[in-house]
């Protein structure tokens, strides 16, 4: 694992350290020095004293080792009085420079307490340093299951691991969404362009994942401009065969995985929804309403394009206020923009721009204020070849 990940791990240990709250009695929590003087055999009070001495001297990552070394004598006294003193072992582990002894101290502490945030931060740092991705994920699962409020501190560690190709086999479980933090991490990660390709590779190695995972990943890839990879995930996610990349196909109104299925308007007085079967789209546009009714991306080869559209929209005199538009994905300008004509018609588009592998098909509609509502159905769109 690269140096940046190890550095991130140290930062997380620092964050965990600053978040630690003592869990002893009121006297031990508020005045550990006084408690240890009153009760000389109170190993717990000494443990808290060592922890607080350590914590109080740490302001940045470089302070971790010297601060732990300064607190080590108190930590050793705590262990002498109470061998079951996990935080004391943790302080000694931070201070220890010998890797084998450090690992032994962490192992001893982990057997005593697997829920302490500081301790688990140290265990995480060790697994990161050893490039043990499975252990890193397991430790993060343990930390975030007990301390979900620490997600903002620990997610960057997992995000960095996700950018490493050799970490992917150990990280595939995050797509299962079995824990709440895994779902939150996935929502976090799909907004990070630097890991989208690896997330897609994880998905493509699986037979199936939840539709929500597929939709978020497809949308994230498409928003980042990675349409080819998004389309690969779309094909894997589709329960039915994806449309071919030829210039002759029939497009139904399925609205499952946008932008390669339809994204449909769903507002009061302005909506488009598939009928009981995806063969027809039901349209309703109230007077005073307008905008984008439906859009989706399709992949087309170069060559002349024609679309056949059959509909029964009414009133007939307002059909021209429903427009068919084609553009390259993300482009502000359309390369085709024409009103619909009544009944079944062919619309000769011509050739798409050569640099445009995918084409966005959009249907816009407006019913002007004071006019009747536009309503009816549009049948499946047929894309005609040469």
C-alpha positions, 0 to 999 in steps of 0.5 A: 500500500502506498505511503499516502495510505499509511499517512492517512491511517496515522491521521485516523489514529490521531482523530480516534485518539482525540475522540476517546472518552474515558469510561471509568467512574466519575472520580476516575474520569474527572480526576484520575491522578487523585484517584490513583493516589487515593487508591494505590491499587487502582489500575483503572485510574492509572490506565486513565491517567496514562491515556490522558497524559498521552492524549493531552500532549498530542496535537498532530501525527508527529506527536503520537510516538513521543507522547506515548513514550512519555506516558509509558511509565504510568501505563506500565504501572497500570498493567502491574496493578491490573494486567487487564488494562487494554488502553495501557497496552495501546499506549505502549503499542504506540510508543513501541518502535519494534514491529514485532513487539508492537504487534504483540502488544496490540494482540494482547490489547485486542484480546482484552477489548475489541470495542475501544476506539483508540485501540481499534485505530491502532489495529487499523494502522497495523493492518494498513501497514501490513497491506492486509486489506481483509483485516483493514476491512474487518477492523473498519467494520468493527469500528464503524459498527460500534462508532458510526459517528466516526464515518467521516474520519475513517471513510478516507482510509477505505476510499484510498484502499479502494483506489488500489487494484490489489485491494479489490478482492478483499473489498468486494463485500462493500457491495453487499450493503450488509451494514448501514455504514457500507451503504453510507460508504458506497454513497460517499464513494460513488461521488469520487471519480478517482475510485469509480472505475474500481467500483465498476470492476468490483460490480462486474465481477459479481453476478448481481447486486441490489438494484440501488447499488447498480443505479447509484454506480451507473449514475455516478459513472455517467455523471463523471463522463465514463459512459462506456463503463457505465454502459457495461454496468448497465448491461450487467445490471439488466435482467433482460438483454440490453439493446444492441449497438446497431441502428435498428432497434425497438425502445420500450419505456422501461425506467429502471436504470437511467440514463440508459433507461428512461428518466421520466417526469413525475410532478403534479400536472406534468408526468410521464409513466409506463402503462401496465406494460412498458410498451406504452408511455402515458402522458399528462401535461396540464395547462401552464406546465412544461419541460422535459417529459422523458430522456435516455441515452442510447448507443448508435453506430455511425450512419443515417438515423430515423425514428418511427413514433406512433402516439394518440396525444390530444388535442390534435392542435397541440401535438406540435407543442410536444417536441423530439430532440436529439443531442450528444450526452451533456451537450447544451445544443441539440442536433435535432429538434422537431415537433411531433406530428399526429399519428404514426410518423417517421422522423429522419434525423440524418447522421449523428456527430461523429464524436458522439458514441451515445445519443440522448433522446428527449421528449419535451412538452408544454401546454400553454396557460389557458389551453387544454391539457395534453394527454394520451399515450406514446407507443414504443419508439422504433429506431430505423437503420439505413 
